[in-house]
Amino acid sequence: MNILVIGSGGREHALVWKLAQSSLTETMYCAPGNAGIAGETLTANGNSVQCIKIGAENLEGLLAFAKEKQPDLTVVGPDNPLSQGIVDLFNKEGLTIWGPNQKAARFESSKAFSQEFMLRHEIPTAKSGIFSNPTEALAFATSIQGKCAVKADGLALGKGVILTSNVEEAKNAIQQLMIDKSFGDAGDQIVIQEYLEGMEVSLHALCDGHGYLLFESSQDHKRALDGDKGLNTGGMGTYSPAPFISDHELKSIRETILDRWVDGCKREGIDFKGMLYPGLMLTESGPKVLEFNARFGDPETQVYLMRLKNDLPTLLMASAEGKLDQHRLEWDDQAATCVVLASGGYPEAYEKGKTITGIKDAEQDPQVKVFHAGTGSNADNPIITAGGRVLGVTALGKNLKEATERAYEATEKIHFDRCYFRRDIAAKAL
């Protein structure tokens, strides 16, 4: 197979790494890729993955490249090109592409659409309101004592959510999103949800327009600092499996969330082929949806693909072609933990261009893989920082304790100026 992967982060590096292991993969391109992706080779023939300097949101450039190279499968990693309609564009040209079309991608690109869909189909979620007027938004936030999640309606790189504990904080969050425009047009409309108490977990369901295959559980760590303090980020680390979900809760999640979501999509003519990633809160009254995402989570992808035993090109092709009923997921019994190394200042202002050392030392352990998220290179250094989240140090272990210890041991071998990371990944489980 000739495969094109779109994106440049840790999620895309993990996808490339797993796709490259398949005996089916003979050629692979990644647009635009990163320094780690450029170092991957294909198991089938030893060929290098070729990074192409076309941005993930340059849809016309990507289409022109795909029409020239004719990939058997294109895999879309990030949310923006999905919301912009890259799947529709490729499908019109007869190109097989994995990911939801523009209509289906609205589950992530519009939190208001997603919230209204859940209400229509009786999918359990938080009490909420949708607002275009700051005064009305504040009135609703005040009615729930300011204990809420204030969310930009549009895409904001996973950071457009502000958690508040009182009315003054809620007022500031509304000001930040709707008036100060911290996330641009994404905050023209906002969703305010009541704050749900419980344990938050991530689930992933691979969908084919008819049904789904449910991935094993994981837990992300969104806040920047230990103890779930600091600002929301795109994810500071994760682990799988999460021990909090009982068989009873999984049955409830299937019946009251995923099955109702599939039925709702069929009723509304939404052909969702790709990855549905619901963030869930396990509350005293049962599992509830915090939000839907329409792609692999990052850094959840890193731990999932370390554990997944299936041939990934075959799975994604079946998802794109509506044939998942012919497959079942197979998992390594080992646990996996990913620790994200970030640039000092992230998720706010940070510097780029810092030299990174120690990655090869960290990967001396065959149970460790360092996925590049925000890296590049220049004439003087083969690997430098080029983003807020820089690396995802991911390790396997016979249990979660061993996987986590191994990930942190590897993390200590990697260095760049002003590097920081959370030291409590998986602590809730351990």
Secondary structure, DSSP 8 states (H G I E B T S, - for coil): -EEEEEE-SHHHHHHHHHHHTSTT--EEEEEE--TTGGG-B-TTT--B-EE----TT-HHHHHHHHHHH--SEEEE-SHHHHHHTHHHHHHHTT--EES--TTTTHHHH-HHHHHHHHHHTT--B--EEEESSHHHHHHHHHHTTTEEEEEESS--TT--EEEEESHHHHHHHHIIIIIS-TTGGGGSSEEEEE---SEEEE--EEEESS-EEE---BEE--EEEGGGEEEE-S-SEEEES-TT--HHHHHHIIIIIIHHHHHHHHHHT---EEEEEEEEEEETTEEEEEEEESS--TTHHHHHHHHB-S-HHHHHHHHHHT-GGG----B-SSEEEEEEEEETTTTSS-----B-B-HHHHTTSTTEEEEESSEE--SS-SSEE-SSEEEEEEEEESSHHHHHHHHHHHHTT-B-TTEE--S-TTTTT-
